[in-house]
């Protein structure tokens, strides 16, 4: 079976569906039609540009070119991971924690995947390393962002309760443990839902793509199992690290709560 190639008319049909959604927004006074159209145009431009760049990179076996693309992806993800929170730390700390947790969690699971299950030759082969990193990076970025947003909002909201625990003798870790755990759980809910629904309610994206490309469904399911395991592992690392570092930044060596380090 050969891959199903899409034509220009297929893309125009997809664009028409977005246009219908924008029209419904106008009719229902949702006021999201402009945002929807801009997002659709931006998505199209980004994906076409990405496809063109990857076509160029895949044609060359250069570790430096592969690392350059990955560095750009990591930089963009670091910014996005820290740009959605309503309550923030000072910019250098905020983006440092979000970016560091995202990159660390992603690199760990990407290396595990490349050096064990996939084992491309060479290990930095762009056709494998870049798509796999992109898949895992997006998921870890979301988990890190959710973890930080949940924790920062909770600490700002429950400041009095946290300070009361500290006054009563609790350490800074004990005073914020429940909030840290809740932040990590919240960050992992989308991933857990995706894992629970896989194969029963939905066919995951990677598995669907490989089946459409002609791969045996059983083999495609094996790939999906490995990738979902890597995704949840990376998300756990990113969410836990970002929550721990954020909590540490909002206290000092004397165990005091330092909400003066927040930026609303």
N, C-alpha and C positions, 0 to 999 in steps of 0.2 A: 504494500500500500504506500503510495506517495503522499507527501504532505498536501493538505488542502490549501491552495494559494488563493488569496482574496483579490478581487478586482476593484477597480475604481468605483464601480457602481455599488459594490458591497460597502465601501467606506462612505459613500454618499448616503446610503441607507442608514448607516449608523449615525451619521451627522444629522440626518432628518429626525431620528428619534430624540436626539438632544434638543433639536429645534422645537419639537412637540412639547417636551418638558418645559422649555423656556416659555412657550405660549401658554401652557397651563399655569405657570407661575404668574403671568400677567392677568389671566382670567380670574384666578383665585386670590389675587393681591398678596402673593407670598413675598414679593420683592426680592426674589433670588435669581431672576432671569439674567440680569447683567453679570452677576457672579458666576452663574452656570455657564454662560457663553464664553466668558473670559477663561474659566477653568478648562473648558473643552478645547479652546484654541491653544491655550498654553500646553495642555496635555499632548495635543497632536504635534505641535512644533517640537516639544521635548522628545517625544518618542521617535519622530522621524530623524531628528538630529542624533539621538542615541544610536539608532539603527545604522546611520551612516558612519558614525565614529567606530562602532563595534565592527563594522564591515572592514574598515581600514585596519583596526588593531588585530583582528583575527587573521588578517593576511600576512602578519609579521610575527615571528616568534622572538619577541623581545621582552625580557624580564623587566627592563626599565620602563617600557611603554605600558606594560600591564600594571606595574606599581604606580605609575603616574595616574592612570585612570582610577585605580583603587583609592589613591590619596585624595583625588577630587571627590569621589563618592563619600569618603569618610568625613571630609570637611563639610560637605553639604549636609550630611546626616547629623553632624555635631551641632550645626546651627539650627536645623529643624527640630531636633530633640529638645532644645531649650527655648524655643520661640513661642510655645503655645501656653505656657503656664500663666495663670492669672496673678499669682504671687511669686516673686522671684528673689534670688540672691543678687548681690552685686554682679554685673555682667561677667567679669573675669572668672569668678567662682562658679556662677550659674552655668555658663557654657563650658567651663572646664570640667565640671562634674558630669553634666549631661553628655558631653562629647567623649570624655574619658571612659565612662561606663558603657556607652554605646560601642565605642571602638574595641574596648577590651573584651566585652562579651562576644562581639562578632568575630574577632580575630581567633579567639580560642576555639569556637565551634567550626569556623572555616578550616582551620588547620587540621582539626580532627577529621573533618569530612574529606579533605584533600589527601591526607596521609594514610587514611584507613580504607574507607569504603570506595571512594572514586579512583584514587591513585592515578591521576593523569600523568603522562610523560611528555615533556617535563612537568614538574609539579605546578609550575606557574603558568601552564598553558592557558592562554586568555579565554579560549572558548569554554573552558570549565570554570576557571577561577573567578572571572568577572560576573557571569550570571549567578553563580552560587553565592558569591559575596553580596550581590545586590539583593537576592532573595532574603538572606539571613539578616543583612544590615537593616532593611526596612522593618522587619519584625522586631528586632532588638531596639531600634530607635523608638518605635511606638510604645514598647513596654517601659523603656526608660522614661519617656515623656510622661506617661500615665502615672508611673510611680512617683516621680518628682512632683507632679501637679497635685496628686492626692495628698502627699505628705506635707507639702508646703501650705496648702489650704487648710489642712487639719491642724497644723501647729499654730497658724495664725488665728484660727477660730477657737482653739482650746488652750490658749496661752495660760489663763488663770488656773485651769486644772493641772497643767504640767508643772507650773511653778509651785502649786500646793503640794504635789507629790515630792518635789525636790526639797521643800521646806520640812516635810515630814521625814526626811532621811533617805529618800530614794536616790539612786545614782541617776545620772543623765540617761543612761541606757534603759534603766527600769522605768523611768518617767515617760519615755517615748516608745517603749517596745510595742505597745498595742497599736500605736499609730503607724509604726514602721511595718508591722505585720499586715495591717489593713492596706497600706499602700502597695505592698508587694502582691497581695491577693488581688487587688483591683487591677493591677498591671497585667496579671496572668489570666484574668477571666476570658478575654477574647481568644487567647490561644487554647485554653481548656475547652471552650465551646467549640472551637474549630476541630480539635482532636476528637471530641465526643461525637460530633456530627459526621466526621469523615467516613465515607463509604456507605452511610445509611441515609442521611439527609442530603448530603452534597458529595460531589466528586471534587476533591481538592484541585487547585489550579495546575500544579505540576503534573499530576496524574492525567488530568484532562488533556493538557497540551501534548503529552507523550503519546496518549492513545490516538489523538487526532493526527499526530505525526507518523503513526503506523506501528508503534511499539506494542508488543504483547501486553494485554491488560494486567496479567499477573506480574510481569516484570515491572510494569509501571507502578503497580501498587507497592512493590518492594522499595523502589526509589522514594515513593511518597512517605513510607514508614520511616526510612532513614532521615529524610529531610525534616519531617515533623518532629522527630526526636532531637535533631540539631536545633530546630527553631525554639522548642520549649526550653532546652538547655541554655541557649544564648539569652533568651528572654529572662530566665531566672537569674542568670549572672548579672545582666544589665540592670534589672529592676532592683535586685538586692544591693548591688554596689552603689547605685545612685541614691537609694534610700538611706543606706548607712552613711555615706559621705555627706549627704544633705543634713542629716541629723547631727553629725559631728560638727559641721560648720556652724550650726545654730546653737551650739553650746561651747563653753570654753573649758580650760583646764581645771577651773575651780567648780565646775558643775553647774554654772549659771546658764539660764536660758538667754540667748542673745538675739532677740527679735530686731534689734537695731541693725542687724545685718541683712534684713529683708528690704526689698524694694517693691512697693505696690505698683 
